[in-house]
């Protein structure tokens, strides 16, 4: 049964997951930055010792991480629960994932937590951390080139150019790029959860819950994340495919959906 399931995961992953695009910086460098940042965070934030929370996260994360192995071989995953009321989770390059207790207290099922963990693992699989670092370097270099080209201009012109460049790089590059990465992680994370045998419909129930909690909703073009309405609609548009994978995964595991 285990061999049958592994074959199913390999074939499904090969079909579903093409690359998310190229990254610029060496993976080893980016992973080391992620490891260092995570090490610092474990020193600064309170790590949870709640056995129930830790067991839940590790149980779910192990299953979801296993189905990503075809794209992330030899990744040394580390999942840590932090005592923090924020409803949040995050992923760093190199396979470091943090889950806040505020999120654990909000979810109503393993399936909902699997949707969030799948989303975070997808960020790692798509090398989004690498791409954000690469983008930051590109924007900084663009700023240097702008400064060089404006050396002969007066002070007010230079200030206007800097302001225009800063706003333009955010509104036309950084923010849309962030939304694109979130959408990639939503889709891939949905499929990861389904492959791992978790009901993908829980992703929609979770984000509807998050939408109700949101008191301040900035316009989407000013955010690095899709609007809740667009995010939910996108997930629902992928649900037929995710449910097929979910049922096939449960069958390959010898379980009933």
Backbone as CSV, one residue per row, in Angstrom:
resi,resn,N_x,N_y,N_z,CA_x,CA_y,CA_z,C_x,C_y,C_z
1,UNK,0.826,-1.207,0.000,0.000,0.000,0.000,0.863,1.262,0.000
2,UNK,1.923,1.249,0.816,2.828,2.401,0.883,3.485,2.641,-0.467
3,UNK,3.892,1.551,-1.147,4.539,1.690,-2.452,3.559,2.264,-3.473
4,UNK,2.301,1.804,-3.416,1.277,2.312,-4.322,1.055,3.795,-4.097
5,UNK,0.986,4.207,-2.837,0.769,5.615,-2.526,1.937,6.467,-2.998
6,UNK,3.169,5.998,-2.777,4.352,6.750,-3.214,4.359,6.933,-4.724
7,UNK,3.955,5.890,-5.449,3.897,5.988,-6.908,2.848,7.012,-7.323
8,UNK,1.703,7.008,-6.635,0.645,7.966,-6.928,1.134,9.397,-6.713
9,UNK,1.805,9.640,-5.593,2.311,10.983,-5.287,3.311,11.430,-6.340
10,UNK,4.213,10.531,-6.745,5.225,10.889,-7.745,4.564,11.281,-9.063
11,UNK,3.612,10.481,-9.530,2.958,10.765,-10.809,2.133,12.042,-10.729
12,UNK,1.380,12.196,-9.642,0.546,13.389,-9.496,1.395,14.644,-9.416
13,UNK,2.480,14.587,-8.666,3.359,15.755,-8.524,4.013,16.117,-9.845
14,UNK,4.415,15.119,-10.609,5.072,15.369,-11.891,4.135,16.094,-12.846
15,UNK,2.855,15.733,-12.797,1.873,16.343,-13.693,1.476,17.730,-13.204
16,UNK,1.264,17.859,-11.900,0.707,19.093,-11.347,1.693,20.234,-11.254
17,UNK,2.922,19.926,-10.844,3.823,20.983,-10.408,4.958,21.214,-11.387
18,UNK,4.736,22.134,-12.295,5.861,22.627,-13.084,6.545,23.689,-12.241
19,UNK,7.726,24.123,-12.661,8.475,25.081,-11.846,7.770,26.410,-11.716
20,UNK,8.124,27.149,-10.667,7.530,28.465,-10.418,8.386,29.579,-11.004
21,UNK,9.329,29.241,-11.852,10.206,30.267,-12.400,11.561,30.257,-11.737
22,UNK,12.503,30.897,-12.393,13.889,30.840,-11.920,14.150,31.848,-10.809
23,UNK,15.053,31.475,-9.923,15.553,32.387,-8.893,16.998,32.732,-9.235
24,UNK,17.490,33.835,-8.697,18.802,34.339,-9.096,19.902,33.928,-8.133
25,UNK,19.678,34.111,-6.848,20.726,33.876,-5.860,20.953,32.383,-5.638
26,UNK,22.174,31.977,-5.281,22.447,30.557,-5.018,21.572,30.043,-3.880
27,UNK,20.989,28.855,-4.068,20.090,28.296,-3.065,20.780,28.105,-1.717
28,UNK,22.070,27.718,-1.756,22.789,27.480,-0.497,22.875,28.767,0.329
29,UNK,23.114,29.873,-0.349,23.209,31.161,0.344,21.858,31.546,0.950
30,UNK,20.810,31.417,0.160,19.480,31.811,0.631,19.039,30.916,1.791
31,UNK,19.318,29.608,1.680,18.959,28.684,2.762,19.695,29.039,4.049
32,UNK,20.967,29.407,3.927,21.739,29.771,5.128,21.162,31.020,5.781
33,UNK,20.677,31.957,4.964,20.037,33.154,5.511,18.757,32.790,6.258
34,UNK,17.997,31.852,5.677,16.780,31.388,6.337,17.072,30.697,7.654
35,UNK,18.113,29.855,7.666,18.496,29.156,8.897,18.901,30.148,9.985
36,UNK,19.695,31.145,9.602,20.155,32.140,10.576,18.988,32.942,11.153
37,UNK,18.068,33.341,10.270,16.915,34.125,10.723,16.034,33.303,11.660
38,UNK,15.864,32.025,11.348,15.019,31.159,12.177,15.670,30.916,13.540
39,UNK,16.988,30.762,13.530,17.725,30.568,14.780,17.545,31.789,15.697
40,UNK,17.623,32.973,15.095,17.436,34.196,15.874,16.013,34.297,16.414
41,UNK,15.067,33.901,15.584,13.674,34.001,16.009,13.391,33.080,17.188
42,UNK,13.989,31.901,17.182,13.783,30.963,18.298,14.383,31.498,19.595
43,UNK,15.356,32.386,19.477,15.933,33.014,20.666,15.058,34.160,21.167
44,UNK,14.417,34.853,20.233,13.676,36.063,20.581,12.212,35.793,20.922
45,UNK,11.613,34.796,20.260,10.210,34.458,20.493,10.112,33.267,21.438
46,UNK,9.008,33.177,22.163,8.802,32.044,23.062,8.359,30.827,22.263
47,UNK,9.131,29.766,22.339,8.788,28.515,21.661,7.811,27.747,22.542
48,UNK,6.724,27.282,21.944,5.689,26.591,22.705,6.168,25.230,23.208
49,UNK,5.785,24.921,24.426,6.052,23.591,24.989,4.749,22.803,25.142
50,UNK,3.669,23.339,24.573,2.368,22.669,24.643,2.430,21.369,23.842
51,UNK,2.334,20.210,24.500,2.496,18.943,23.779,1.416,18.701,22.731
52,UNK,0.190,19.146,23.015,-0.901,18.955,22.058,-0.665,19.766,20.791
53,UNK,-0.282,21.022,20.949,-0.027,21.886,19.795,1.154,21.368,18.970
54,UNK,2.228,21.011,19.645,3.411,20.525,18.932,3.136,19.224,18.192
55,UNK,2.406,18.320,18.831,2.091,17.038,18.191,1.209,17.250,16.966
56,UNK,0.247,18.157,17.075,-0.660,18.435,15.965,0.099,18.981,14.760
57,UNK,0.930,19.988,15.004,1.678,20.607,13.906,2.637,19.610,13.267
58,UNK,3.362,18.863,14.069,4.346,17.932,13.515,3.687,16.789,12.757
59,UNK,2.536,16.321,13.256,1.818,15.241,12.565,1.352,15.692,11.179
60,UNK,0.726,16.847,11.135,0.197,17.354,9.864,1.326,17.770,8.933
61,UNK,2.305,18.483,9.470,3.414,18.981,8.650,4.207,17.840,8.027
62,UNK,4.387,16.758,8.767,5.140,15.615,8.245,4.462,15.053,7.004
63,UNK,3.145,14.907,7.060,2.418,14.353,5.911,2.468,15.292,4.714
64,UNK,2.294,16.583,4.970,2.295,17.541,3.855,3.700,17.677,3.272
65,UNK,4.716,17.716,4.127,6.094,17.839,3.637,6.504,16.629,2.807
66,UNK,6.006,15.448,3.169,6.373,14.232,2.438,5.975,14.305,0.969
67,UNK,4.818,14.913,0.678,4.367,14.963,-0.713,5.113,16.024,-1.513
68,UNK,5.858,16.887,-0.832,6.651,17.899,-1.541,8.066,17.416,-1.827
69,UNK,8.393,16.200,-1.391,9.772,15.714,-1.505,10.269,15.648,-2.943
70,UNK,9.361,15.429,-3.897,9.782,15.334,-5.297,10.376,16.663,-5.766
71,UNK,9.899,17.771,-5.207,10.411,19.094,-5.574,11.472,19.597,-4.604
72,UNK,11.429,19.096,-3.388,12.333,19.589,-2.348,13.087,18.433,-1.705
73,UNK,13.836,17.673,-2.514,14.562,16.533,-1.942,15.630,16.996,-0.951
74,UNK,15.812,16.211,0.086,16.851,16.449,1.096,16.643,17.735,1.900
75,UNK,15.437,18.286,1.840,15.159,19.467,2.665,15.054,19.049,4.126
76,UNK,15.772,19.738,4.984,15.725,19.446,6.421,14.638,20.318,7.054
77,UNK,13.420,19.812,6.994,12.290,20.577,7.492,12.363,20.755,9.005
78,UNK,11.966,21.917,9.441,11.845,22.187,10.871,10.573,23.000,11.085
79,UNK,9.673,22.449,11.881,8.404,23.109,12.173,8.369,23.441,13.662
80,UNK,8.204,24.720,13.961,8.241,25.179,15.349,6.964,25.954,15.661
81,UNK,6.393,25.673,16.827,5.217,26.400,17.298,5.684,27.515,18.229
82,UNK,5.242,28.737,17.934,5.598,29.893,18.759,4.384,30.359,19.561
83,UNK,4.626,30.693,20.833,3.558,31.227,21.687,3.301,32.676,21.296
84,UNK,2.315,32.853,20.449,1.999,34.186,19.945,0.523,34.197,19.552
85,UNK,-0.214,35.214,19.975,-1.653,35.263,19.709,-1.984,35.607,18.261
86,UNK,-0.997,36.040,17.508,-1.239,36.385,16.103,-1.698,35.149,15.333
87,UNK,-2.657,35.348,14.443,-3.132,34.256,13.585,-2.229,34.247,12.362
88,UNK,-1.140,33.476,12.462,-0.122,33.574,11.420,0.737,32.318,11.366
89,UNK,1.336,32.119,10.220,2.379,31.114,10.017,3.311,31.700,8.975
90,UNK,4.535,31.216,8.914,5.494,31.751,7.944,6.468,30.657,7.539
91,UNK,7.094,30.869,6.397,8.106,29.932,5.903,9.352,30.704,5.515
92,UNK,10.504,30.136,5.818,11.786,30.726,5.441,12.530,29.765,4.529
93,UNK,13.383,30.278,3.655,14.178,29.398,2.794,14.943,28.368,3.616
94,UNK,15.090,27.185,3.058,15.794,26.122,3.770,14.878,25.216,4.552
95,UNK,13.549,25.412,4.430,12.608,24.500,5.069,12.272,24.819,6.509
96,UNK,12.373,26.081,6.909,12.053,26.481,8.278,10.659,27.105,8.305
97,UNK,9.763,26.511,9.092,8.372,26.959,9.130,7.957,27.212,10.572
98,UNK,7.359,28.380,10.801,6.853,28.734,12.122,5.340,28.814,12.111
99,UNK,4.714,28.308,13.158,3.257,28.354,13.306,2.950,28.994,14.656
100,UNK,2.097,30.012,14.654,1.749,30.698,15.895,0.555,30.021,16.566
101,UNK,0.543,30.066,17.898,-0.555,29.436,18.630,-1.896,30.113,18.332
102,UNK,-1.863,31.392,17.952,-3.100,32.063,17.572,-3.767,31.388,16.392
103,UNK,-2.971,30.888,15.455,-3.510,30.165,14.308,-4.072,28.812,14.741
104,UNK,-3.316,28.108,15.575,-3.764,26.786,16.032,-5.092,26.893,16.772
105,UNK,-5.254,27.948,17.568,-6.494,28.127,18.324,-7.668,28.505,17.429
106,UNK,-7.382,29.037,16.246,-8.458,29.452,15.341,-8.985,28.302,14.493
107,UNK,-8.097,27.411,14.042,-8.537,26.361,13.121,-9.466,25.385,13.832
108,UNK,-10.399,24.827,13.058,-11.373,23.892,13.611,-11.071,22.440,13.269
109,UNK,-10.029,22.209,12.474,-9.747,20.835,12.063,-8.308,20.707,11.585
110,UNK,-7.842,19.458,11.505,-6.536,19.187,10.905,-6.503,19.664,9.465
111,UNK,-7.641,19.543,8.780,-7.700,19.921,7.364,-7.411,21.408,7.177
112,UNK,-7.948,22.248,8.060,-7.694,23.687,7.942,-6.230,24.009,8.202
113,UNK,-5.654,23.391,9.212,-4.235,23.654,9.485,-3.366,23.128,8.349
114,UNK,-3.756,21.996,7.757,-3.006,21.447,6.620,-3.021,22.405,5.437
115,UNK,-4.134,23.113,5.245,-4.213,24.084,4.147,-3.191,25.199,4.341
116,UNK,-3.055,25.673,5.583,-2.102,26.751,5.867,-0.668,26.242,5.762
117,UNK,-0.394,25.078,6.330,0.958,24.518,6.262,1.330,24.209,4.813
118,UNK,0.373,23.699,4.037,0.635,23.458,2.615,1.004,24.734,1.888
119,UNK,0.323,25.819,2.226,0.618,27.132,1.636,2.046,27.560,1.964
120,UNK,2.467,27.380,3.208,3.819,27.788,3.609,4.885,26.911,2.955
121,UNK,4.645,25.618,2.882,5.593,24.724,2.206,5.693,25.088,0.727
122,UNK,4.575,25.505,0.138,4.588,25.911,-1.270,5.467,27.137,-1.488
123,UNK,5.489,28.059,-0.534,6.394,29.211,-0.652,7.847,28.743,-0.759
124,UNK,8.201,27.735,0.030,9.568,27.207,-0.020,9.810,26.515,-1.357
125,UNK,8.847,25.696,-1.797,9.003,24.953,-3.056,9.163,25.889,-4.246
126,UNK,8.475,27.017,-4.211,8.538,27.983,-5.315,9.703,28.964,-5.188
127,UNK,10.544,28.757,-4.159,11.715,29.622,-3.944,11.326,31.089,-3.842
128,UNK,10.199,31.358,-3.208,9.742,32.742,-3.113,10.667,33.604,-2.268
129,UNK,11.280,33.021,-1.239,12.238,33.785,-0.445,13.425,34.221,-1.270
130,UNK,13.917,33.318,-2.105,15.031,33.628,-3.002,14.636,34.759,-3.952
131,UNK,13.442,34.654,-4.505,13.014,35.651,-5.484,12.803,37.020,-4.850
132,UNK,12.307,37.030,-3.605,12.139,38.323,-2.930,13.489,38.980,-2.658
133,UNK,14.467,38.168,-2.236,15.816,38.715,-2.039,16.387,39.225,-3.355
134,UNK,16.213,38.444,-4.416,16.715,38.845,-5.733,16.041,40.130,-6.195
135,UNK,14.731,40.219,-5.972,13.994,41.416,-6.362,14.476,42.635,-5.585
136,UNK,14.717,42.445,-4.283,15.211,43.548,-3.461,16.543,44.072,-3.955
137,UNK,17.414,43.141,-4.356,18.714,43.550,-4.903,18.517,44.319,-6.206
138,UNK,17.595,43.836,-7.045,17.329,44.510,-8.316,16.798,45.917,-8.120
139,UNK,15.878,46.081,-7.171,15.331,47.414,-6.891,16.416,48.343,-6.352
140,UNK,17.271,47.801,-5.477,18.365,48.615,-4.928,19.323,49.057,-6.027
141,UNK,19.657,48.143,-6.941,20.548,48.498,-8.052,19.906,49.545,-8.952
142,UNK,18.592,49.409,-9.159,17.887,50.416,-9.951,17.972,51.786,-9.305
143,UNK,17.890,51.817,-7.970,18.021,53.082,-7.248,19.390,53.702,-7.421
144,UNK,20.428,52.860,-7.424,21.797,53.356,-7.633,21.933,53.955,-9.029
145,UNK,21.391,53.252,-10.029,21.455,53.761,-11.407,20.701,55.085,-11.534
146,UNK,19.559,55.176,-10.850,18.791,56.420,-10.882,19.603,57.568,-10.290
147,UNK,20.232,57.310,-9.138,21.039,58.352,-8.495,22.158,58.824,-9.422
148,UNK,22.806,57.887,-10.084,23.897,58.250,-11.001,23.391,59.096,-12.162
149,UNK,22.194,58.747,-12.657,21.666,59.480,-13.813,21.158,60.869,-13.436
150,UNK,20.894,61.094,-12.140,20.332,62.371,-11.691,21.367,63.273,-11.031
151,UNK,22.628,62.939,-11.126,23.656,63.709,-10.423,23.695,65.174,-10.836
152,UNK,23.377,65.457,-12.092,23.461,66.832,-12.580,22.160,67.614,-12.387
153,UNK,21.141,66.972,-11.817,19.856,67.642,-11.609,19.854,68.366,-10.256
154,UNK,18.912,69.330,-10.119,18.854,70.030,-8.832,18.178,69.151,-7.776
155,UNK,18.228,69.614,-6.525,17.787,68.791,-5.396,16.318,68.387,-5.503
156,UNK,15.451,69.325,-5.877,14.013,69.026,-5.951,13.730,67.961,-7.009
157,UNK,14.436,68.024,-8.138,14.257,67.013,-9.183,14.717,65.640,-8.691
158,UNK,15.833,65.625,-7.975,16.335,64.344,-7.454,15.351,63.737,-6.451
159,UNK,14.787,64.584,-5.580,13.827,64.087,-4.592,12.562,63.559,-5.270
160,UNK,12.093,64.273,-6.289,10.900,63.825,-7.016,11.164,62.493,-7.717
161,UNK,12.360,62.359,-8.280,12.712,61.117,-8.971,12.784,59.948,-7.991
162,UNK,13.376,60.204,-6.812,13.465,59.141,-5.796,12.069,58.704,-5.352
163,UNK,11.200,59.693,-5.106,9.841,59.384,-4.677,9.103,58.586,-5.748
164,UNK,9.225,59.033,-6.991,8.570,58.325,-8.087,9.081,56.908,-8.248
165,UNK,10.403,56.749,-8.105,10.989,55.414,-8.236,10.525,54.508,-7.094
166,UNK,10.501,55.063,-5.874,10.079,54.267,-4.720,8.637,53.809,-4.843
167,UNK,7.738,54.744,-5.190,6.332,54.385,-5.350,6.132,53.434,-6.520
168,UNK,6.820,53.724,-7.621,6.672,52.882,-8.808,7.141,51.461,-8.575
169,UNK,8.287,51.316,-7.909,8.817,49.970,-7.675,7.898,49.173,-6.759
170,UNK,7.205,49.862,-5.830,6.263,49.169,-4.949,4.965,48.827,-5.677
171,UNK,4.343,49.819,-6.303,3.032,49.617,-6.915,3.085,48.779,-8.185
172,UNK,4.173,48.891,-8.938,4.249,48.203,-10.226,5.058,46.918,-10.184
173,UNK,5.848,46.719,-9.133,6.709,45.530,-9.097,6.532,44.731,-7.808
174,UNK,6.875,45.313,-6.674,6.906,44.542,-5.423,5.526,44.029,-5.014
175,UNK,4.511,44.910,-5.002,3.193,44.482,-4.537,2.530,43.482,-5.487
176,UNK,2.483,43.753,-6.813,1.916,42.738,-7.706,2.681,41.422,-7.658
177,UNK,4.010,41.496,-7.542,4.830,40.285,-7.478,4.495,39.491,-6.218
178,UNK,4.276,40.205,-5.102,3.893,39.533,-3.863,2.556,38.833,-4.002
179,UNK,1.581,39.487,-4.657,0.268,38.858,-4.856,0.380,37.637,-5.752
180,UNK,1.235,37.717,-6.759,1.436,36.570,-7.649,2.010,35.388,-6.868
181,UNK,2.961,35.652,-5.992,3.549,34.582,-5.191,2.522,33.972,-4.249
182,UNK,1.673,34.804,-3.663,0.635,34.283,-2.774,-0.332,33.379,-3.532
183,UNK,-0.682,33.767,-4.749,-1.594,32.949,-5.547,-0.940,31.627,-5.931
184,UNK,0.342,31.667,-6.284,1.070,30.425,-6.566,1.064,29.508,-5.350
185,UNK,1.318,30.083,-4.180,1.351,29.282,-2.954,-0.036,28.766,-2.589
186,UNK,-1.071,29.546,-2.875,-2.437,29.081,-2.622,-2.747,27.831,-3.439
187,UNK,-2.432,27.890,-4.733,-2.750,26.754,-5.602,-1.918,25.527,-5.243
188,UNK,-0.625,25.721,-5.132,0.254,24.588,-4.856,-0.013,24.021,-3.461
189,UNK,-0.241,24.904,-2.497,-0.535,24.451,-1.145,-1.829,23.664,-1.070
190,UNK,-2.825,24.075,-1.855,-4.096,23.352,-1.920,-3.870,21.926,-2.402
191,UNK,-3.045,21.784,-3.440,-2.771,20.456,-3.994,-1.902,19.621,-3.051
192,UNK,-0.967,20.267,-2.366,-0.158,19.542,-1.375,-1.057,18.934,-0.298
193,UNK,-1.971,19.745,0.237,-2.863,19.254,1.286,-3.711,18.094,0.773
194,UNK,-4.220,18.227,-0.458,-5.034,17.155,-1.039,-4.217,15.882,-1.228
195,UNK,-2.996,16.025,-1.738,-2.114,14.867,-1.915,-1.803,14.191,-0.584
196,UNK,-1.725,14.982,0.464,-1.414,14.443,1.790,-2.629,13.807,2.453
197,UNK,-3.788,13.883,1.792,-4.987,13.253,2.327,-5.834,14.145,3.203
198,UNK,-5.644,15.463,3.077,-6.460,16.410,3.839,-7.485,17.056,2.909
199,UNK,-8.689,17.243,3.414,-9.791,17.761,2.609,-9.485,19.198,2.171
200,UNK,-9.310,19.433,0.862,-8.934,20.779,0.398,-10.031,21.814,0.582
201,UNK,-11.272,21.369,0.764,-12.361,22.335,0.974,-12.157,23.150,2.246
202,UNK,-11.331,22.624,3.144,-11.052,23.346,4.390,-10.306,24.650,4.137
203,UNK,-9.588,24.745,3.008,-8.890,25.997,2.689,-9.889,27.134,2.520
204,UNK,-11.021,26.843,1.889,-12.049,27.866,1.682,-12.697,28.245,3.006
205,UNK,-13.026,27.259,3.834,-13.645,27.586,5.127,-12.690,28.404,5.998
206,UNK,-11.398,28.092,5.918,-10.426,28.846,6.712,-10.365,30.298,6.255
207,UNK,-10.274,30.531,4.950,-10.130,31.904,4.477,-11.417,32.708,4.629
208,UNK,-12.561,32.036,4.609,-13.809,32.739,4.915,-13.806,33.196,6.372
209,UNK,-13.277,32.357,7.231,-13.151,32.703,8.643,-12.201,33.897,8.811
210,UNK,-11.091,33.870,8.084,-10.133,34.971,8.152,-10.739,36.263,7.612
211,UNK,-11.563,36.148,6.578,-12.206,37.324,6.002,-13.118,37.995,7.030
212,UNK,-13.851,37.198,7.788,-14.746,37.751,8.808,-13.968,38.447,9.920
213,UNK,-12.749,37.968,10.185,-11.925,38.557,11.242,-11.275,39.868,10.809
214,UNK,-11.153,40.082,9.511,-10.423,41.253,9.007,-11.261,42.516,9.196
215,UNK,-10.757,43.425,10.002,-11.460,44.686,10.232,-11.011,45.753,9.238
216,UNK,-9.742,45.704,8.866,-9.193,46.674,7.919,-8.822,45.938,6.643
217,UNK,-9.401,46.358,5.524,-9.141,45.695,4.252,-8.634,46.729,3.246
218,UNK,-7.325,46.874,3.117,-6.794,47.847,2.160,-7.112,47.419,0.735
219,UNK,-7.161,48.363,-0.202,-7.352,47.979,-1.598,-6.294,46.967,-2.021
220,UNK,-6.688,46.024,-2.874,-5.769,44.947,-3.234,-4.478,45.485,-3.840
221,UNK,-4.557,46.563,-4.632,-3.349,47.057,-5.298,-2.343,47.634,-4.308
222,UNK,-2.769,47.859,-3.050,-1.849,48.342,-2.018,-1.403,47.226,-1.073
223,UNK,-1.680,45.991,-1.433,-1.362,44.867,-0.560,-0.499,43.847,-1.283
224,UNK,0.310,43.113,-0.495,1.102,42.014,-1.067,0.274,40.741,-1.164
225,UNK,-0.949,40.758,-0.632,-1.811,39.580,-0.656,-3.054,39.861,-1.503
226,UNK,-3.608,38.826,-2.130,-4.882,39.016,-2.830,-5.966,39.396,-1.821
227,UNK,-7.013,40.057,-2.294,-8.136,40.343,-1.406,-8.766,39.020,-0.979
228,UNK,-9.376,38.967,0.219,-10.006,37.713,0.654,-11.007,37.170,-0.362
229,UNK,-11.789,38.063,-0.965,-12.790,37.619,-1.938,-12.129,36.956,-3.144
230,UNK,-11.069,37.576,-3.664,-10.375,37.004,-4.821,-9.659,35.711,-4.458
231,UNK,-9.103,35.661,-3.258,-8.407,34.448,-2.815,-9.390,33.275,-2.721
232,UNK,-10.534,33.506,-2.115,-11.538,32.452,-1.970,-12.048,32.014,-3.336
233,UNK,-12.328,32.978,-4.212,-12.812,32.640,-5.557,-11.778,31.817,-6.317
234,UNK,-10.502,32.160,-6.166,-9.443,31.410,-6.849,-9.378,29.981,-6.324
235,UNK,-9.416,29.816,-5.010,-9.372,28.472,-4.428,-10.570,27.640,-4.884
236,UNK,-11.738,28.263,-4.929,-12.931,27.536,-5.374,-12.815,27.122,-6.836
237,UNK,-12.128,27.939,-7.640,-11.963,27.597,-9.058,-11.052,26.389,-9.253
238,UNK,-10.212,26.094,-8.265,-9.292,24.954,-8.332,-9.808,23.732,-7.568
239,UNK,-11.013,23.846,-6.998,-11.463,22.816,-6.064,-11.791,21.482,-6.729
240,UNK,-12.337,21.497,-7.935,-12.648,20.224,-8.600,-11.385,19.390,-8.775
241,UNK,-10.326,20.029,-9.237,-9.051,19.329,-9.415,-8.514,18.843,-8.071
242,UNK,-8.581,19.705,-7.063,-8.068,19.331,-5.744,-8.858,18.175,-5.142
243,UNK,-10.171,18.170,-5.337,-10.996,17.090,-4.782,-10.715,15.764,-5.479
244,UNK,-10.436,15.798,-6.769,-10.064,14.553,-7.471,-8.775,13.989,-6.874
245,UNK,-7.808,14.871,-6.666,-6.530,14.434,-6.081,-6.746,13.899,-4.666
246,UNK,-7.581,14.586,-3.910,-7.871,14.167,-2.532,-8.464,12.756,-2.506
247,UNK,-9.457,12.513,-3.352,-10.098,11.187,-3.371,-9.118,10.111,-3.819
248,UNK,-8.312,10.426,-4.836,-7.321,9.454,-5.313,-6.264,9.185,-4.247
249,UNK,-5.883,10.228,-3.519,-4.895,10.060,-2.459,-5.434,9.168,-1.348
250,UNK,-6.674,9.408,-0.951,-7.280,8.588,0.101,-7.390,7.133,-0.353
251,UNK,-7.749,6.947,-1.616,-7.855,5.590,-2.153,-6.493,4.906,-2.156
252,UNK,-5.452,5.635,-2.587,-4.104,5.061,-2.621,-3.601,4.733,-1.216
253,UNK,-4.072,5.481,-0.227,-3.694,5.220,1.161,-4.516,4.095,1.787
254,UNK,-5.566,3.655,1.059,-6.449,2.645,1.621,-7.426,3.216,2.620
255,UNK,-7.731,4.528,2.475,-8.650,5.204,3.384,-9.885,5.642,2.611
256,UNK,-10.972,5.884,3.309,-12.181,6.375,2.652,-12.254,7.889,2.811
257,UNK,-12.640,8.612,1.726,-12.724,10.077,1.797,-13.741,10.534,2.837
